[in-house]
């Protein structure tokens, strides 16, 4: 993994005070390592990921840039810097970094997925699909790649293929809420309301404070004709 959240959605990073303190301690120890090993690019890359995790994207980008200066073939640092650029809406720079990561390491799965998510956001679905097909070819057990490709099929209105990709994502990692939520949307749009309700509940089981999943659950109940459950969910 590259230590950052998926750039497809702007991450709302909610840190408890305890987790925030743990992150500070972690950054402090990483800074000690960087001071002792100023020529090690991985030290900067790891500290950059820690900065990004707590939303300090400026510091994160500086660290990833330093890692790249020390090793111009550091694919993970390019990918991480691209994801950090996406968080501050510098999408042109992000796209260049993802492409550079793939150039220096054609097997960098996370870079294909990150670039595909950006291309999908920009409306370039064929190029996004090509990136995800390649990511799945390289890493057929990668849940994120199937989820991201399912979102493209869903946007194209191809719900059977979308559902199949979301199935694959969930099979590979059943502890993430987003594929359940996405599959629930496709189930609702194809009239499979009971399956949709089950999926939205699964998404809420992962994270209860998910307003989109509550809204999706409400719509599934409404389409099914259960107005009281729909109102409760809304």
Helices and strands as residue ranges (DSSP letters): H 17-36, H 41-53, H 57-70, H 75-87, H 91-104, H 109-121, H 125-138, H 143-155, H 159-172, H 178-189, H 193-206, H 211-224, H 227-233
